[in-house]
Amino acid sequence: MATWDDVRRIALSLPGASERESRGLAQWVVSRRLFVWERPLRRSDLEALGDRTPDGPILGARVEHVGAKKALLADDPDVFFTTPHFDGYPAILVRLDRIGLDDLHEVVVEAWLNRASPRLVREYWEAASGQRPAPERG
């Protein structure tokens, strides 16, 4: 079972990531672009989900495209879900109390990769492979 502390630790370990608060809810951004966020369900979400409304904390996360979203929904519907608010939008909702830490790490990193600048992504992959980042050319 993952926690907000796990989300925070993973998100803030990524280059250029920072945390901010909006309307009392945590959001993680890179280059001012939102990649994961705390997303309580709204009244319209509750109405749309009906009996399928999950309990517990909900994480919103950007995905590469709607096809990736559909794959996650099909792969593990006990963890991943969506609401009509996100129809046609590359984002997924995650039941934080049902996702393992390895899967959470993958979701957060993938969300970051989809929102970070090419320079930050390159630095991340070079650091992950043990290579020194190449100097930027201006």
Summary of the structure (lengths in Angstrom):
residues: 138
radius of gyration: 15.7
end to end distance: 44.9
largest distance: 55.7
contacts: 391
relative contact order: 0.19
helix: 44%
strand: 22%
